[in-house]
Amino acid sequence: MHHDPALEKSALFIATLTSFIGPFMISAVNVALPAIQAEWAVDAVGLSWISTAYLLSTAVVLLPAGKLADIHGRKKIFTTGLWLYTAASTLAAFVPSIAWLIGMRVIQGFGAAMFITTGMAILTSVFPPERRGRVIGIYVAAVYIGLSVGPFAGGILTQWIGWRSIFALMLPLGAASIFAALRYLKGEWADDRQTRFDLAGSLLYAASIFLLVYGATFLPKPRAIILTGIGVIGAIAFFRLEIRTVHPVFDVSLFQKNRIFAFSSIAALINYSATFAVTFLISLYLQYLKGMSPQTAGAVLMAQPLVMAVFSPLAGRYADRMEPRRIASTGMGITAIGLFNFVLLKPETRLPLIIGNLVLMGFGFALFSSPNMSAIMGSVDRRLYGIASGATATMRLLGQMVSMAIATVVLALSMGHRQIDPASYPLFLHSVRICFGIFAALCAIGVGFSLSRGRIQQIPV
């Protein structure tokens, strides 16, 4: 492989910048939700759709975008995604209603999917295998820095300029990324030009995911069972179609033949399912029940991702020398303890206890995330990096959606379509505690998957 230091530097800079933008936006918007509710009088379920719509559209496009990038060029799909994302974010700053905002979030998600799936693949195309671990560590740390700066910056912007300024901020950030990609990312990466695009598989995948998530938000109504049922049938049909397809959009045989890949991916799915809605729920708890300003709530919420950003690169480095399975499983166990602690939340729970628990969960998550990612990427052949990277991003997004779906369903069942106000605070807190109980149980199950993945043969570096 030709070694080009200038190309490596620019690829790392651009991929890292874009891996920061997505998580920054997700976590910043979470803190702005009470301000959005105040402007449009939205109920708790409507608020959760502001996050869910973005995740759903990202997940639907992620795999097809990754495959199109392999065929037509990763840089092309990467920059197209940035254009879409920047345009939708800018328009979202001027929307007249909640329906328009959710619509813009959907387009944002399409764009994000295109640059998320290609950013990681461009990095693995540019960097030699022996430096892969370090680069993934920097990329993952940027995700966590985005998550940690998001609530704080989002809180300040919401408080002093208004929630729309969060979306407006994406215009300079997006424009800088597009300029850098077009100017400095020389070359194009398309390792699969001969392959035909699997349109049937892509459409079936998109429809199944949509029906599963959209259906779940209607629970316990009968139409929820019908929609999610069709979604499950669609997912099974997708799996069977992909096994038979010559050029599948997703190589499902990896899950059949590669135990480490399969179990590590399931562990990631469970971990994100158990942890993603924490910021959403604790942000609402701090602002409604504790009466905090968006800025203060954002500062408190920074505790968890900050710890993740500090310890992830260290955990990744240890995973090169020790068995990743052990480090990742320990991390998941610590996260489960933190989730269980939040089941005991009361209106009068003291702030140091909440911050301490967020720190504990951040530490657990850091120990899990990099080693698990390292296990996944290390368990596949070099030509499958793109597929493996797409699979991990898909597991992360599916987990994030499951997490939000659990929160949405619990809120819908216990509160109906009531707004969060002083009269409904006891009901809201009850819902939050139920969510954390479910999350703690999920995480405990995940430890089992993480431990039983088998030993990873260390590749000498």
C-alpha positions, 0 to 999 in steps of 0.5 A, spaced: 500 500 500 502 506 498 504 511 504 501 518 503 502 522 509 499 528 507 493 524 505 492 520 511 492 527 515 487 530 511 483 523 511 483 523 519 482 530 520 475 530 515 473 523 518 474 526 525 470 532 524 464 529 521 464 523 526 464 529 531 458 533 528 453 527 528 453 526 536 454 533 537 447 535 534 444 529 537 446 531 544 445 538 543 438 537 541 436 533 547 438 539 551 433 543 547 427 539 547 424 543 553 425 549 549 422 546 543 416 544 547 415 551 550 414 554 543 409 548 540 406 545 546 408 538 544 407 532 548 412 527 551 411 522 545 412 528 540 418 530 543 421 523 543 420 523 535 425 529 534 430 524 536 427 518 533 426 521 526 433 522 525 436 515 528 430 512 524 432 515 517 440 514 518 439 507 520 434 506 513 440 509 509 446 506 512 447 500 509 445 502 502 449 508 502 455 504 504 454 499 498 453 505 493 460 508 496 463 501 495 461 501 488 461 508 485 466 511 490 466 513 497 468 520 497 462 521 492 457 519 497 461 522 503 461 529 500 453 528 497 451 526 505 455 532 507 451 537 502 444 534 504 446 534 512 448 541 512 442 544 507 437 540 512 440 543 518 440 550 515 433 549 513 431 546 520 433 553 523 427 556 520 421 551 520 414 553 522 412 547 526 414 541 529 412 537 523 417 541 519 422 540 524 421 532 524 421 532 516 428 536 516 431 531 521 429 525 517 433 529 511 439 530 516 439 523 518 439 521 510 445 525 509 449 523 516 448 516 514 452 517 507 458 520 511 458 516 517 458 509 513 463 512 508 468 516 513 470 510 517 471 506 510 475 512 507 480 511 514 481 504 513 482 505 505 488 510 507 491 507 513 495 501 513 492 495 518 498 496 523 496 503 525 488 501 525 487 501 532 490 508 534 486 511 528 479 508 530 481 510 537 481 517 535 475 517 531 471 514 537 474 519 541 471 524 537 464 521 537 465 522 545 467 529 544 461 531 540 457 527 545 460 531 551 460 538 548 453 537 545 449 538 551 453 544 554 454 548 547 446 546 546 444 548 553 448 555 552 445 556 545 438 554 547 439 559 553 442 565 550 440 565 543 434 560 542 434 552 540 434 554 532 441 557 533 443 549 534 441 548 527 444 554 524 451 552 527 451 546 522 452 551 516 459 553 518 461 546 520 458 543 514 461 548 509 468 547 512 467 539 512 465 540 505 470 545 503 476 540 506 473 534 503 473 537 496 480 540 497 484 535 500 481 528 500 485 527 493 483 520 490 477 516 490 475 509 493 471 504 490 473 497 491 467 494 488 466 497 481 464 490 478 458 489 483 451 490 482 447 494 487 442 490 491 436 494 490 431 489 492 435 488 499 435 495 500 428 496 500 426 490 504 431 492 509 429 500 509 421 498 510 422 492 515 426 497 520 421 503 519 415 498 520 419 495 527 420 502 530 414 506 527 410 500 529 413 500 536 411 507 538 403 505 537 404 500 543 399 498 546 394 499 540 392 493 536 396 497 529 402 497 533 402 489 533 400 489 526 406 494 524 411 491 528 409 484 526 410 485 518 416 489 520 419 482 523 416 478 517 420 483 513 427 482 517 426 475 516 425 475 509 431 480 508 435 475 512 433 469 507 434 474 501 441 476 502 443 469 503 441 467 496 443 474 493 450 474 489 452 481 491 448 482 497 447 489 500 449 486 507 453 480 508 449 476 513 454 470 512 458 474 517 453 473 523 453 465 521 460 463 520 464 468 525 462 467 532 466 473 534 463 478 529 456 476 531 457 476 539 461 482 539 455 485 534 450 483 539 453 486 545 454 492 541 447 492 540 445 491 547 449 496 550 447 502 545 440 499 547 441 500 554 444 506 554 442 511 549 436 514 552 440 516 558 441 523 556 434 524 553 431 522 560 436 525 565 436 531 561 428 532 562 429 530 569 434 535 570 430 541 567 423 539 569 424 536 576 430 539 578 428 546 575 435 547 572 436 551 566 438 548 559 446 550 560 446 547 567 443 541 565 448 540 559 454 541 564 451 536 568 450 531 562 457 532 560 460 528 565 458 521 562 461 523 555 467 526 558 469 520 562 468 516 555 473 521 551 478 520 556 478 513 557 476 510 550 483 511 547 486 507 553 481 502 553 483 501 546 490 500 547 489 495 552 485 491 548 491 490 543 495 487 549 489 483 553 483 479 551 478 485 549 473 480 551 475 481 558 475 489 558 469 489 554 465 485 559 467 488 565 465 495 562 458 492 561 458 490 568 460 497 570 454 500 566 449 495 568 450 497 576 450 505 574 443 504 570 440 500 576 442 506 581 438 510 576 432 506 578 432 509 585 431 516 582 427 521 586 425 528 586 430 530 591 436 525 589 442 530 590 446 532 584 453 529 586 450 522 586 447 523 579 454 526 577 457 520 580 453 515 577 454 518 570 461 518 571 461 511 573 457 509 567 461 513 562 467 509 565 464 503 564 462 505 557 469 507 555 471 500 557 466 496 553 466 501 546 473 501 544 475 494 545 469 491 542 470 495 536 477 492 536 474 485 536 469 486 531 474 489 526 480 484 528 475 478 527 474 480 519 478 479 513 481 486 510 477 486 504 471 486 509 473 492 513 467 496 509 462 491 511 464 490 518 464 498 519 457 499 516 455 493 521 458 496 527 454 503 525 448 499 524 448 496 530 449 502 534 444 506 530 439 500 531 441 500 539 440 507 539 433 506 536 431 501 541 433 505 546 429 511 544 423 506 542 423 503 549 423 510 552 417 512 548 413 506 549 414 507 556 412 514 556 406 513 552 403 507 556 404 511 563 403 518 561 398 517 554 399 524 550 400 528 556 405 534 556 410 534 562 408 539 567 408 539 575 401 535 575 404 529 571 411 530 574 410 523 579 408 519 573 414 522 569 418 520 574 415 513 575 416 512 567 423 514 567 425 509 573 421 503 569 426 505 563 432 504 567 430 498 570 429 495 563 436 498 561 439 495 567 436 488 565 438 489 558 445 490 560 446 484 564 444 480 559 449 483 554 455 481 559 453 474 557 454 475 550 460 479 551 463 473 555 461 468 550 464 471 544 470 466 544 478 468 544 480 473 539 487 471 536 491 477 537 494 479 530 502 481 531 503 489 530 
